[in-house]
Amino acid sequence: MSAWSATRSAAGKSWLGRAYGLSANNVEAFEVVTADGRLLRADACSEPDLFWALRGGGGSFGIVTEAELRLFPITQVYAGLLWWPLAAGAPVLHAWRELTAGGLPDEFTTSARLMRFPAIPDVPEPVRGGSFVVIDVIHLGTPAQADRLLAPLRALGPVTDTMGTLPAPALSHLHMDPERPVPGAGDGLLLDRLPAEAIDAVIRAAGPGTPSPLLAVELRHIGGEMKRVRPGNGALAAVDADYALFAVGMTPTPEAGPAVRTADGP
């Protein structure tokens, strides 16, 4: 069973967020130590103002010592990655944009990445030093539903297609995040729309033939339940955006930092 509705996936965006909303709005209660030393339980009935503020309000409301999360009975999902060489970046990203603009069901979550893997031992040999365009997919419905949606992308001939039924805990590895801390710098922004011109800008900044120092430039489809304001939500009631852009690079030396930071977004 998945014990969360909005766990970390792509540097903060949940694989389940489009279906179940923001993490903050799937908290049932907090235990909080306030600045004057009181231990409080904040939920919808007890300390409701504090409960509202703690769900996305930021600031210094106290020290949270415990959080109770809403559970969802998800045992397995249909998920995986589609891979192409970076040279296919433009047609793949444009096809992905058309897919996400077409009104996907909330149960379907996807992101698109331009990836440049460093030639270091920690990276698996098949992709070490390589550059790719990668589409991440998770679907909470049937495989047949997802396969119909993915048909336009598969028509572009991915060199690798790992889509399959996975146990829910395996989602923590789907994004291929490092298993241990890695020095890096990244930044992102929310996008209320994603026109074709934006895809062209991403390709110019980090596509084939560019000397980009970035490890990844990622476009994430948001929307769904994450964009809906519901009664009882907290201070961050929803995300008023349909897409997000995130860029990140490795900074193993002090000299690498400035190059990554000046290129951390198209």
ROZA-220222 format. One line per 3 residues: their letters; for each residue x, y, z of N, C-alpha, C. Coordinates in nm, 4 decimals. Layout:
# residues N
A	X/Y/Z/X/Y/Z/X/Y/Z ~ ...
***
This chain:
# residues 266
MSA	0.0849/-0.1203/0.0000/0.0000/0.0000/0.0000/0.0872/0.1235/0.0000 ~ 0.0476/0.2199/-0.0753/0.1157/0.3482/-0.0706/0.0636/0.4281/0.0478 ~ 0.1548/0.4730/0.1334/0.1143/0.5442/0.2543/0.1196/0.6950/0.2373
WSA	0.1141/0.7409/0.1139/0.1203/0.8852/0.0922/0.0434/0.9192/-0.0332 ~ 0.0026/1.0428/-0.0455/-0.0642/1.0853/-0.1682/0.0258/1.1706/-0.2533 ~ 0.1280/1.2267/-0.1930/0.2128/1.3184/-0.2691/0.3551/1.3106/-0.2193
TRS	0.4180/1.1950/-0.2381/0.5549/1.1786/-0.1958/0.6481/1.2416/-0.2966 ~ 0.7744/1.2529/-0.2619/0.8740/1.3072/-0.3526/0.8883/1.2164/-0.4737 ~ 0.8941/1.2758/-0.5909/0.9306/1.1993/-0.7099/1.0292/1.2817/-0.7886
AAG	0.9786/1.3630/-0.8783/1.0673/1.4424/-0.9621/1.1044/1.5705/-0.8906 ~ 1.1988/1.5563/-0.7965/1.2448/1.6715/-0.7198/1.1284/1.7503/-0.6621 ~ 1.0331/1.6805/-0.6049/0.9257/1.7485/-0.5349/0.7860/1.7236/-0.5870
KSW	0.7688/1.6867/-0.7115/0.6347/1.6634/-0.7651/0.6020/1.5150/-0.7542 ~ 0.4846/1.4866/-0.6990/0.4470/1.3483/-0.6740/0.3997/1.2759/-0.7983 ~ 0.4269/1.1472/-0.8025/0.3670/1.0632/-0.9057/0.2163/1.0532/-0.8866
LGR	0.1666/1.0755/-0.7659/0.0248/1.0582/-0.7366/-0.0490/1.1907/-0.7212 ~ 0.0204/1.3026/-0.7397/-0.0394/1.4328/-0.7129/-0.1545/1.4675/-0.8051 ~ -0.1466/1.4318/-0.9336/-0.2557/1.4641/-1.0249/-0.3842/1.3924/-0.9841
AYG	-0.3709/1.2772/-0.9245/-0.4887/1.2007/-0.8832/-0.5382/1.2387/-0.7440 ~ -0.4448/1.2704/-0.6515/-0.4833/1.2885/-0.5121/-0.4488/1.4248/-0.4539 ~ -0.3831/1.5103/-0.5288/-0.3575/1.6448/-0.4799/-0.2260/1.6593/-0.4061
LSA	-0.2085/1.7767/-0.3463/-0.0843/1.8115/-0.2787/-0.0659/1.7345/-0.1490 ~ 0.0586/1.7073/-0.1147/0.0891/1.6418/0.0128/0.0271/1.7157/0.1298 ~ 0.0418/1.8489/0.1277/-0.0055/1.9285/0.2410/-0.1539/1.9097/0.2655
NNV	-0.2300/1.8872/0.1598/-0.3740/1.8743/0.1757/-0.4190/1.7306/0.1948 ~ -0.3233/1.6409/0.2143/-0.3534/1.5036/0.2518/-0.2936/1.4691/0.3880 ~ -0.2694/1.5723/0.4677/-0.2316/1.5548/0.6077/-0.3573/1.5609/0.6925
EAF	-0.3746/1.4662/0.7813/-0.4919/1.4614/0.8703/-0.4710/1.5414/0.9984 ~ -0.3463/1.5461/1.0469/-0.3204/1.6158/1.1734/-0.1704/1.6340/1.1920 ~ -0.1349/1.7365/1.2699/0.0028/1.7607/1.3099/0.0111/1.7628/1.4621
EVV	0.1225/1.7174/1.5133/0.1592/1.7439/1.6518/0.2663/1.8519/1.6473 ~ 0.2455/1.9602/1.7221/0.3308/2.0779/1.7092/0.3730/2.1278/1.8469 ~ 0.5010/2.1625/1.8596/0.5499/2.2341/1.9777/0.5597/2.3809/1.9394
TAD	0.4839/2.4658/2.0074/0.4800/2.6078/1.9742/0.5970/2.6818/2.0390 ~ 0.6142/2.8085/2.0006/0.7266/2.8876/2.0505/0.7222/2.9046/2.2018 ~ 0.6023/2.9010/2.2617/0.5926/2.9160/2.4077/0.5966/2.7820/2.4800
GRL	0.6337/2.6736/2.4082/0.6551/2.5449/2.4710/0.5334/2.4569/2.4835 ~ 0.4195/2.4948/2.4269/0.2994/2.4108/2.4347/0.3046/2.3015/2.3286 ~ 0.2536/2.1839/2.3650/0.2397/2.0732/2.2706/0.0939/2.0678/2.2269
LRA	0.0690/2.0897/2.0961/-0.0668/2.0976/2.0441/-0.0893/1.9932/1.9357 ~ -0.2150/1.9509/1.9276/-0.2585/1.8722/1.8127/-0.3400/1.9653/1.7238 ~ -0.2976/1.9789/1.5993/-0.3662/2.0666/1.5042/-0.4315/1.9808/1.3969
DAC	-0.5640/1.9892/1.3898/-0.6371/1.9190/1.2849/-0.7599/2.0026/1.2495 ~ -0.8524/1.9463/1.1765/-0.9676/2.0233/1.1300/-1.0563/2.0701/1.2443 ~ -1.0522/2.0013/1.3575/-1.1389/2.0361/1.4707/-1.0633/2.1056/1.5840
SEP	-0.9383/2.0711/1.6015/-0.8582/2.1270/1.7092/-0.7498/2.2165/1.6495 ~ -0.7451/2.3424/1.6914/-0.6519/2.4410/1.6370/-0.6629/2.4501/1.4841 ~ -0.7832/2.4750/1.4319/-0.8001/2.4740/1.2856/-0.7207/2.5818/1.2130
DLF	-0.7009/2.6988/1.2742/-0.6228/2.8033/1.2083/-0.4767/2.7612/1.1928 ~ -0.4219/2.7010/1.2982/-0.2851/2.6520/1.2913/-0.2741/2.5394/1.1889 ~ -0.3728/2.4528/1.1866/-0.3746/2.3428/1.0895/-0.3752/2.3966/0.9470
WAL	-0.4544/2.5001/0.9232/-0.4588/2.5636/0.7905/-0.3228/2.6210/0.7538 ~ -0.2599/2.6920/0.8474/-0.1331/2.7594/0.8188/-0.0199/2.6606/0.7950 ~ -0.0189/2.5511/0.8688/0.0884/2.4536/0.8550/0.0862/2.3832/0.7195
RGG	-0.0266/2.3833/0.6541/-0.0374/2.3153/0.5248/-0.0049/2.4128/0.4111 ~ 0.1237/2.4477/0.4048/0.1699/2.5296/0.2946/0.1934/2.6746/0.3266 ~ 0.1771/2.7160/0.4502/0.1901/2.8571/0.4836/0.3324/2.9048/0.5030
GGS	0.4271/2.8097/0.5191/0.5639/2.8507/0.5468/0.5721/2.9174/0.6832 ~ 0.6742/2.9957/0.7086/0.6830/3.0702/0.8337/0.7238/2.9836/0.9510 ~ 0.7222/3.0441/1.0678/0.7676/2.9780/1.1911/0.6500/2.9607/1.2861
FGI	0.5673/2.8609/1.2605/0.4490/2.8377/1.3426/0.4787/2.7457/1.4606 ~ 0.5917/2.6793/1.4576/0.6272/2.5866/1.5628/0.7114/2.4744/1.5053 ~ 0.7427/2.3785/1.5899/0.8192/2.2610/1.5475/0.7231/2.1441/1.5342
VTE	0.7083/2.0920/1.4137/0.6211/1.9767/1.3910/0.6958/1.8507/1.4319 ~ 0.6416/1.7794/1.5282/0.7057/1.6573/1.5770/0.6369/1.5317/1.5260 ~ 0.5195/1.5482/1.4652/0.4480/1.4302/1.4145/0.3468/1.4764/1.3104
AEL	0.3279/1.3961/1.2076/0.2270/1.4240/1.1062/0.1516/1.2957/1.0752 ~ 0.0198/1.3056/1.0692/-0.0645/1.1927/1.0314/-0.1084/1.2124/0.8868 ~ -0.0788/1.1148/0.8017/-0.1062/1.1257/0.6589/-0.2243/1.0390/0.6188
RLF	-0.3009/1.0895/0.5249/-0.4093/1.0120/0.4654/-0.3503/0.9009/0.3789 ~ -0.4090/0.7819/0.3859/-0.3603/0.6671/0.3101/-0.4490/0.6396/0.1898 ~ -0.3881/0.5859/0.0848/-0.4627/0.5456/-0.0337/-0.4247/0.4016/-0.0681
PIT	-0.5224/0.3178/-0.0958/-0.4965/0.1748/-0.1157/-0.4419/0.1434/-0.2553 ~ -0.3188/0.1835/-0.2791/-0.2551/0.1595/-0.4079/-0.1447/0.0557/-0.3876 ~ -0.1607/-0.0603/-0.4471/-0.0617/-0.1663/-0.4316/0.0274/-0.1814/-0.5531
QVY	-0.0244/-0.1487/-0.6715/0.0574/-0.1571/-0.7912/0.0131/-0.0533/-0.8936 ~ 0.1023/-0.0208/-0.9851/0.0770/0.0816/-1.0865/0.1349/0.0327/-1.2189 ~ 0.0930/0.0962/-1.3260/0.1501/0.0716/-1.4580/0.2422/0.1886/-1.4867
AGL	0.3712/0.1639/-1.4947/0.4668/0.2743/-1.5010/0.5933/0.2313/-1.5728 ~ 0.6725/0.3320/-1.6107/0.8000/0.3039/-1.6743/0.8529/0.4248/-1.7483 ~ 0.9553/0.4016/-1.8310/1.0239/0.5073/-1.9046/1.0300/0.4714/-2.0527
LWW	1.0177/0.5738/-2.1365/1.0432/0.5610/-2.2796/1.1690/0.6420/-2.3105 ~ 1.2653/0.5816/-2.3827/1.3946/0.6434/-2.4088/1.4178/0.6598/-2.5584 ~ 1.4792/0.7735/-2.5940/1.5277/0.7987/-2.7294/1.6651/0.8647/-2.7191
PLA	1.7470/0.8576/-2.8225/1.8684/0.9402/-2.8251/1.8301/1.0884/-2.8216 ~ 1.9201/1.1701/-2.7697/1.8914/1.3131/-2.7577/1.8596/1.3762/-2.8927 ~ 1.9109/1.3199/-3.0005/1.8836/1.3747/-3.1338/1.7347/1.3762/-3.1657
AGA	1.6559/1.2917/-3.0983/1.5108/1.2878/-3.1198/1.4370/1.3834/-3.0275 ~ 1.5096/1.4698/-2.9568/1.4483/1.5554/-2.8561/1.3334/1.6391/-2.9074 ~ 1.3494/1.7052/-3.0216/1.2455/1.7960/-3.0707/1.1161/1.7225/-3.1037
PVL	1.1153/1.6186/-3.1875/0.9881/1.5520/-3.2159/0.9260/1.4862/-3.0936 ~ 1.0081/1.4308/-3.0056/0.9523/1.3658/-2.8863/0.8881/1.4682/-2.7934 ~ 0.9560/1.5794/-2.7664/0.8983/1.6801/-2.6766/0.7738/1.7435/-2.7363
HAW	0.7710/1.7655/-2.8657/0.6508/1.8213/-2.9275/0.5349/1.7206/-2.9186 ~ 0.5620/1.5927/-2.9376/0.4567/1.4914/-2.9249/0.4080/1.4823/-2.7806 ~ 0.5019/1.4932/-2.6866/0.4631/1.4910/-2.5445/0.3757/1.6111/-2.5105
REL	0.4115/1.7274/-2.5625/0.3299/1.8472/-2.5379/0.1882/1.8279/-2.5911 ~ 0.1747/1.7736/-2.7094/0.0421/1.7502/-2.7663/-0.0356/1.6489/-2.6832 ~ 0.0331/1.5467/-2.6317/-0.0332/1.4478/-2.5465/-0.0876/1.5133/-2.4202
TAG	-0.0063/1.5930/-2.3526/-0.0489/1.6511/-2.2252/-0.1509/1.7619/-2.2447 ~ -0.1512/1.8251/-2.3619/-0.2488/1.9309/-2.3889/-0.3848/1.8745/-2.4257 ~ -0.3928/1.7438/-2.4432/-0.5161/1.6834/-2.4921/-0.6146/1.6403/-2.3857
GLP	-0.5938/1.6807/-2.2602/-0.6901/1.6451/-2.1556/-0.6703/1.5057/-2.1012 ~ -0.5534/1.4791/-2.0424/-0.5241/1.3480/-1.9856/-0.6069/1.3227/-1.8598 ~ -0.6423/1.1973/-1.8328/-0.7107/1.1671/-1.7065/-0.6186/1.1937/-1.5881
DEF	-0.6772/1.2254/-1.4742/-0.5973/1.2551/-1.3551/-0.5095/1.1379/-1.3136 ~ -0.5497/1.0166/-1.3494/-0.4752/0.8981/-1.3097/-0.3444/0.8812/-1.3871 ~ -0.3258/0.9629/-1.4902/-0.2095/0.9510/-1.5784/-0.1151/1.0673/-1.5507
TTS	0.0087/1.0362/-1.5112/0.1081/1.1383/-1.4795/0.2314/1.1153/-1.5653 ~ 0.2858/1.2226/-1.6190/0.4016/1.2087/-1.7054/0.4905/1.3317/-1.6982 ~ 0.6180/1.3115/-1.7271/0.7136/1.4204/-1.7397/0.8089/1.3870/-1.8531
ARL	0.8788/1.4871/-1.9025/0.9712/1.4704/-2.0141/1.1044/1.5324/-1.9767 ~ 1.2137/1.4609/-2.0074/1.3461/1.5080/-1.9660/1.4464/1.5000/-2.0794 ~ 1.5284/1.6016/-2.0894/1.6505/1.5947/-2.1684/1.7628/1.5623/-2.0706
MRF	1.8302/1.4494/-2.0919/1.9273/1.3981/-1.9951/2.0661/1.3881/-2.0573 ~ 2.1659/1.4332/-1.9811/2.3060/1.4128/-2.0157/2.3742/1.3457/-1.8966 ~ 2.4009/1.2168/-1.9095/2.4597/1.1429/-1.7988/2.6109/1.1630/-1.7969
PAI	2.6673/1.1930/-1.6815/2.8128/1.2097/-1.6740/2.8844/1.0751/-1.6909 ~ 3.0059/1.0805/-1.7380/3.0860/0.9592/-1.7575/3.1615/0.9277/-1.6289 ~ 3.0861/0.8863/-1.5267/3.1445/0.8526/-1.3973/3.0995/0.7130/-1.3571
PDV	3.1761/0.6435/-1.2725/3.1446/0.5046/-1.2366/3.0076/0.4868/-1.1714 ~ 2.9566/0.5894/-1.1035/2.8282/0.5754/-1.0354/2.7116/0.5608/-1.1336 ~ 2.7305/0.5997/-1.2582/2.6239/0.5892/-1.3581/2.6322/0.4522/-1.4247
PEP	2.5197/0.3802/-1.4384/2.5233/0.2484/-1.5022/2.5867/0.2539/-1.6406 ~ 2.6640/0.1516/-1.6751/2.7417/0.1517/-1.7987/2.6577/0.1735/-1.9239 ~ 2.5349/0.1187/-1.9366/2.4610/0.1375/-2.0622/2.4292/0.2834/-2.0957
VRG	2.4209/0.3705/-1.9948/2.3876/0.5110/-2.0214/2.5000/0.6062/-1.9848 ~ 2.6100/0.5532/-1.9327/2.7204/0.6368/-1.8860/2.7746/0.7223/-2.0000 ~ 2.7763/0.8525/-1.9789/2.8269/0.9440/-2.0792/2.7330/0.9685/-2.1959
GSF	2.6122/0.9120/-2.1902/2.5181/0.9264/-2.3007/2.4199/1.0397/-2.2800 ~ 2.3513/1.0783/-2.3885/2.2516/1.1852/-2.3842/2.1217/1.1333/-2.4439 ~ 2.0100/1.1627/-2.3763/1.8827/1.1021/-2.4125/1.7674/1.1995/-2.3915
VVI	1.6557/1.1691/-2.4526/1.5285/1.2277/-2.4156/1.4458/1.1150/-2.3550 ~ 1.3914/1.1404/-2.2367/1.3245/1.0362/-2.1583/1.1853/1.0843/-2.1191 ~ 1.0863/0.9978/-2.1378/0.9496/1.0255/-2.0935/0.9176/0.9335/-1.9769
DVI	0.8811/0.9922/-1.8633/0.8388/0.9172/-1.7454/0.6869/0.9049/-1.7465 ~ 0.6353/0.7884/-1.7089/0.4901/0.7664/-1.7100/0.4508/0.6840/-1.5892 ~ 0.3405/0.7218/-1.5258/0.2739/0.6368/-1.4273/0.1245/0.6487/-1.4489
HLG	0.0569/0.5336/-1.4498/-0.0876/0.5321/-1.4697/-0.1513/0.4461/-1.3617 ~ -0.2535/0.5018/-1.2958/-0.3226/0.4295/-1.1893/-0.4390/0.3472/-1.2420 ~ -0.4690/0.3580/-1.3729/-0.5754/0.2797/-1.4334/-0.5196/0.1530/-1.4968
TPA	-0.5870/0.1043/-1.5993/-0.5466/-0.0209/-1.6622/-0.4330/0.0038/-1.7619 ~ -0.3483/-0.0973/-1.7850/-0.2440/-0.0829/-1.8862/-0.2994/-0.0499/-2.0239 ~ -0.4136/-0.1061/-2.0596/-0.4711/-0.0802/-2.1917/-0.5037/0.0675/-2.2095
QAD	-0.5533/0.1330/-2.1028/-0.5820/0.2766/-2.1112/-0.4553/0.3557/-2.1357 ~ -0.3500/0.3241/-2.0628/-0.2241/0.3955/-2.0792/-0.1643/0.3698/-2.2171 ~ -0.1729/0.2473/-2.2641/-0.1149/0.2144/-2.3947/-0.1818/0.2942/-2.5065
RLL	-0.3107/0.3162/-2.4962/-0.3792/0.3966/-2.5980/-0.3269/0.5401/-2.5964 ~ -0.3049/0.5942/-2.4770/-0.2547/0.7310/-2.4669/-0.1105/0.7423/-2.5166 ~ -0.0327/0.6379/-2.4970/0.1086/0.6414/-2.5326/0.1349/0.6098/-2.6790
APL	0.0331/0.5706/-2.7526/0.0536/0.5292/-2.8921/0.1267/0.6340/-2.9757 ~ 0.0928/0.7645/-2.9672/0.1661/0.8631/-3.0494/0.3149/0.8709/-3.0162 ~ 0.3506/0.8522/-2.8886/0.4916/0.8540/-2.8516/0.5612/0.7274/-2.8978
RAL	0.4966/0.6143/-2.8823/0.5579/0.4895/-2.9272/0.5747/0.4860/-3.0791 ~ 0.4913/0.5589/-3.1495/0.5056/0.5650/-3.2951/0.6368/0.6307/-3.3360 ~ 0.7016/0.7026/-3.2434/0.8295/0.7662/-3.2726/0.9477/0.6728/-3.2496
GPV	0.9190/0.5479/-3.2117/1.0225/0.4458/-3.2034/1.1206/0.4595/-3.0895 ~ 1.0769/0.4568/-2.9643/1.1732/0.4615/-2.8540/1.2689/0.3424/-2.8602 ~ 1.3947/0.3666/-2.8248/1.4922/0.2579/-2.8268/1.4766/0.1679/-2.7044
TDT	1.4146/0.2206/-2.5995/1.3874/0.1427/-2.4797/1.2496/0.1797/-2.4286 ~ 1.1724/0.0791/-2.3889/1.0375/0.0986/-2.3352/1.0243/0.0064/-2.2158 ~ 1.0239/0.0633/-2.0940/1.0205/-0.0180/-1.9726/0.8828/-0.0227/-1.9076
MGT	0.7782/0.0186/-1.9784/0.6452/0.0211/-1.9192/0.6046/-0.1188/-1.8738 ~ 0.5512/-0.1268/-1.7530/0.5053/-0.2535/-1.6986/0.4375/-0.2313/-1.5648 ~ 0.3776/-0.3352/-1.5118/0.3102/-0.3269/-1.3821/0.4138/-0.3408/-1.2717
LPA	0.4152/-0.2419/-1.1816/0.5139/-0.2359/-1.0748/0.4455/-0.2310/-0.9391 ~ 0.5088/-0.2849/-0.8348/0.4576/-0.2598/-0.6994/0.4774/-0.1132/-0.6651 ~ 0.3838/-0.0552/-0.5918/0.3883/0.0877/-0.5627/0.5210/0.1338/-0.5020
PAL	0.5859/0.0576/-0.4112/0.7125/0.1070/-0.3554/0.8223/0.1251/-0.4603 ~ 0.8126/0.0578/-0.5742/0.9152/0.0712/-0.6785/0.9154/0.2104/-0.7410 ~ 0.8095/0.2880/-0.7202/0.8050/0.4232/-0.7757/0.9163/0.5116/-0.7214
SHL	0.9695/0.4783/-0.6054/1.0758/0.5613/-0.5492/1.2028/0.5548/-0.6332 ~ 1.2134/0.4553/-0.7227/1.3315/0.4426/-0.8075/1.3037/0.4806/-0.9526 ~ 1.1783/0.5082/-0.9876/1.1431/0.5288/-1.1274/1.2170/0.6473/-1.1887
HMD	1.2340/0.7524/-1.1136/1.2945/0.8742/-1.1668/1.4462/0.8653/-1.1772 ~ 1.5039/0.7560/-1.1290/1.6493/0.7333/-1.1347/1.7276/0.8366/-1.0551 ~ 1.6710/0.8880/-0.9482/1.7447/0.9803/-0.8636/1.8610/0.9076/-0.7967
PER	1.9718/0.9771/-0.7685/2.0848/0.9121/-0.7009/2.0437/0.8550/-0.5664 ~ 2.1050/0.7427/-0.5319/2.0731/0.6786/-0.4044/2.1405/0.7476/-0.2869 ~ 2.2399/0.8300/-0.3141/2.3071/0.9040/-0.2067/2.3255/1.0491/-0.2508
PVP	2.3556/1.1383/-0.1572/2.3669/1.2802/-0.1924/2.4691/1.3058/-0.3028 ~ 2.4351/1.3980/-0.3921/2.5216/1.4368/-0.5031/2.5287/1.5887/-0.5049 ~ 2.6477/1.6478/-0.5170/2.6563/1.7945/-0.5234/2.5928/1.8451/-0.6521
GAG	2.5052/1.9413/-0.6384/2.4374/1.9929/-0.7566/2.3689/2.1239/-0.7296 ~ 2.3188/2.1844/-0.8359/2.2425/2.3088/-0.8273/2.1284/2.2993/-0.9265 ~ 2.0121/2.3468/-0.8857/1.8960/2.3405/-0.9732/1.7980/2.4521/-0.9433
DGL	1.7048/2.4706/-1.0347/1.6028/2.5726/-1.0165/1.4843/2.5356/-1.1041 ~ 1.3705/2.5965/-1.0766/1.2515/2.5663/-1.1542/1.1513/2.6790/-1.1499 ~ 1.0469/2.6651/-1.2305/0.9393/2.7624/-1.2324/0.8121/2.6953/-1.2805
LLD	0.6984/2.7570/-1.2465/0.5684/2.7085/-1.2893/0.5283/2.7750/-1.4203 ~ 0.4576/2.7009/-1.5032/0.4138/2.7497/-1.6340/0.2631/2.7332/-1.6452 ~ 0.1917/2.8428/-1.6791/0.0470/2.8311/-1.6933/0.0078/2.7739/-1.8292
RLP	0.1022/2.7688/-1.9220/0.0761/2.7058/-2.0511/0.2090/2.6634/-2.1114 ~ 0.2026/2.5794/-2.2137/0.3243/2.5285/-2.2762/0.3042/2.5290/-2.4279 ~ 0.3218/2.6445/-2.4918/0.3067/2.6507/-2.6374/0.4219/2.5804/-2.7066
AEA	0.4050/2.5554/-2.8355/0.5108/2.4899/-2.9130/0.6396/2.5697/-2.9089 ~ 0.6277/2.7017/-2.9022/0.7473/2.7862/-2.8979/0.8310/2.7594/-2.7728 ~ 0.7648/2.7218/-2.6637/0.8383/2.6912/-2.5411/0.9218/2.5643/-2.5581
IDA	0.8666/2.4665/-2.6277/0.9435/2.3450/-2.6557/1.0662/2.3794/-2.7399 ~ 1.0473/2.4634/-2.8394/1.1602/2.5043/-2.9235/1.2681/2.5725/-2.8402 ~ 1.2262/2.6523/-2.7411/1.3225/2.7221/-2.6560/1.4016/2.6230/-2.5703
VIR	1.3354/2.5208/-2.5200/1.4038/2.4182/-2.4415/1.5072/2.3462/-2.5277 ~ 1.4693/2.3115/-2.6493/1.5623/2.2415/-2.7384/1.6836/2.3298/-2.7713 ~ 1.6597/2.4589/-2.7958/1.7720/2.5489/-2.8242/1.8669/2.5592/-2.7056
AAG	1.8125/2.5530/-2.5847/1.8946/2.5705/-2.4650/1.9677/2.4442/-2.4240 ~ 1.9069/2.3283/-2.4435/1.9658/2.2055/-2.3877/1.9530/2.0849/-2.4789 ~ 1.9133/2.1051/-2.6022/1.8958/1.9940/-2.6944/2.0249/1.9507/-2.7604
PGT	2.0145/1.8662/-2.8641/2.1346/1.8175/-2.9333/2.2144/1.9313/-2.9942 ~ 2.3469/1.9183/-2.9840/2.4346/2.0193/-3.0415/2.4638/2.1366/-2.9525 ~ 2.4051/2.1402/-2.8330/2.4314/2.2502/-2.7407/2.5328/2.2066/-2.6351
PSP	2.6163/2.2966/-2.5870/2.7163/2.2617/-2.4853/2.6614/2.2743/-2.3432 ~ 2.5379/2.2377/-2.3224/2.4750/2.2582/-2.1918/2.5471/2.1800/-2.0820 ~ 2.5744/2.2453/-1.9663/2.6339/2.1749/-1.8531/2.5296/2.1069/-1.7643
LLA	2.4038/2.1124/-1.8040/2.2968/2.0605/-1.7201/2.2837/1.9091/-1.7328 ~ 2.2642/1.8454/-1.6197/2.2377/1.7018/-1.6178/2.0995/1.6720/-1.6731 ~ 2.0019/1.7562/-1.6389/1.8644/1.7325/-1.6825/1.7897/1.8632/-1.6941
VEL	1.7072/1.8716/-1.7966/1.6062/1.9768/-1.8090/1.4740/1.9035/-1.8229 ~ 1.3835/1.9293/-1.7300/1.2620/1.8473/-1.7194/1.1360/1.9331/-1.7249 ~ 1.0408/1.8873/-1.8032/0.9068/1.9448/-1.8086/0.8110/1.8476/-1.7415
RHI	0.7301/1.8989/-1.6489/0.6388/1.8132/-1.5726/0.4956/1.8576/-1.5953 ~ 0.4110/1.7615/-1.6200/0.2690/1.7901/-1.6347/0.2064/1.7925/-1.4961 ~ 0.1430/1.9038/-1.4605/0.0819/1.9170/-1.3273/-0.0694/1.9054/-1.3441
GGE	-0.1421/2.0106/-1.3182/-0.2868/2.0070/-1.3355/-0.3532/1.9007/-1.2494 ~ -0.4667/1.8508/-1.2971/-0.5414/1.7500/-1.2224/-0.5837/1.8011/-1.0862 ~ -0.5808/1.7112/-0.9887/-0.6244/1.7455/-0.8533/-0.5309/1.8469/-0.7875
MKR	-0.4071/1.8549/-0.8337/-0.3152/1.9529/-0.7758/-0.3578/2.0960/-0.8057 ~ -0.4390/2.1147/-0.9080/-0.4806/2.2494/-0.9476/-0.6177/2.2866/-0.8922 ~ -0.6865/2.1929/-0.8268/-0.8233/2.2181/-0.7810/-0.8237/2.2631/-0.6345
VRP	-0.8948/2.3716/-0.6084/-0.9105/2.4204/-0.4714/-1.0320/2.3518/-0.4099 ~ -1.0094/2.2790/-0.3014/-1.1163/2.2062/-0.2344/-1.1449/2.2675/-0.0982 ~ -1.2715/2.2622/-0.0519/-1.3013/2.3074/0.0845/-1.2172/2.2281/0.1850
GNG	-1.1598/2.2983/0.2799/-1.0799/2.2314/0.3809/-0.9324/2.2233/0.3484 ~ -0.8915/2.2670/0.2274/-0.7489/2.2694/0.1967/-0.6771/2.3720/0.2830 ~ -0.5451/2.3609/0.2864/-0.4654/2.4501/0.3686/-0.4262/2.5779/0.2979
ALA	-0.3240/2.6449/0.3522/-0.2810/2.7735/0.2985/-0.2382/2.7627/0.1524 ~ -0.1729/2.6526/0.1162/-0.1447/2.6246/-0.0244/-0.2565/2.5335/-0.0739 ~ -0.3638/2.5958/-0.1198/-0.4831/2.5191/-0.1545/-0.4661/2.4418/-0.2841
AVD	-0.3853/2.4938/-0.3763/-0.3669/2.4310/-0.5062/-0.2474/2.4962/-0.5741 ~ -0.2048/2.4372/-0.6848/-0.0978/2.4942/-0.7681/-0.1625/2.5459/-0.8951 ~ -0.1570/2.6763/-0.9142/-0.2248/2.7374/-1.0289/-0.1334/2.7318/-1.1515
ADY	-0.1113/2.6104/-1.2001/-0.0254/2.5910/-1.3170/-0.0553/2.4542/-1.3760 ~ -0.0295/2.4406/-1.5036/-0.0467/2.3112/-1.5703/0.0859/2.2414/-1.5953 ~ 0.1959/2.3151/-1.5873/0.3271/2.2562/-1.6119/0.4281/2.3176/-1.5159
ALF	0.5393/2.2472/-1.5009/0.6542/2.3012/-1.4298/0.7796/2.2687/-1.5090 ~ 0.8784/2.3574/-1.4994/1.0093/2.3367/-1.5610/1.1118/2.3266/-1.4497 ~ 1.1992/2.2266/-1.4590/1.3050/2.2099/-1.3592/1.4344/2.1769/-1.4317
AVG	1.5440/2.2412/-1.3935/1.6748/2.2149/-1.4517/1.7753/2.1949/-1.3394 ~ 1.8685/2.1004/-1.3601/1.9648/2.0679/-1.2553/2.0959/2.0247/-1.3198 ~ 2.2050/2.0566/-1.2530/2.3368/2.0145/-1.2981/2.4219/1.9736/-1.1798
MTP	2.5226/1.8915/-1.2059/2.6155/1.8496/-1.1014/2.7221/1.9553/-1.0803 ~ 2.7589/1.9757/-0.9548/2.8631/2.0735/-0.9205/2.9671/2.0067/-0.8303 ~ 3.0448/1.9153/-0.8854/3.1418/1.8429/-0.8024/3.2587/1.9293/-0.7555
TPE	3.2810/2.0426/-0.8226/3.3894/2.1338/-0.7834/3.3338/2.2746/-0.7728 ~ 3.4005/2.3622/-0.6994/3.3543/2.5018/-0.6918/3.3468/2.5675/-0.8275 ~ 3.4363/2.5298/-0.9188/3.4383/2.5916/-1.0500/3.3168/2.5537/-1.1333
AGP	3.2567/2.4381/-1.1065/3.1414/2.3919/-1.1843/3.0141/2.4672/-1.1481 ~ 3.0078/2.5218/-1.0286/2.8861/2.5866/-0.9817/2.8373/2.7012/-1.0694 ~ 2.9226/2.8007/-1.0994/2.8754/2.9146/-1.1801/2.8224/2.8736/-1.3159
AVR	2.8859/2.7774/-1.3827/2.8396/2.7354/-1.5145/2.7012/2.6743/-1.5084 ~ 2.6756/2.5939/-1.4056/2.5446/2.5329/-1.3910/2.4408/2.6373/-1.3538 ~ 2.4735/2.7269/-1.2618/2.3747/2.8234/-1.2151/2.3355/2.9235/-1.3227
TAD	2.4243/2.9549/-1.4117/2.3888/3.0486/-1.5192/2.3163/2.9791/-1.6335 ~ 2.3086/2.8461/-1.6280/2.2400/2.7709/-1.7339/2.1267/2.6873/-1.6793 ~ 2.0763/2.7215/-1.5561/1.9814/2.6322/-1.4908/1.8375/2.6529/-1.5345
GP	1.8192/2.6982/-1.6534/1.6859/2.7067/-1.7118/1.6955/2.7705/-1.8463 ~ 1.6091/2.7227/-1.9454/1.6131/2.7823/-2.0781/1.5708/2.9283/-2.0734
***
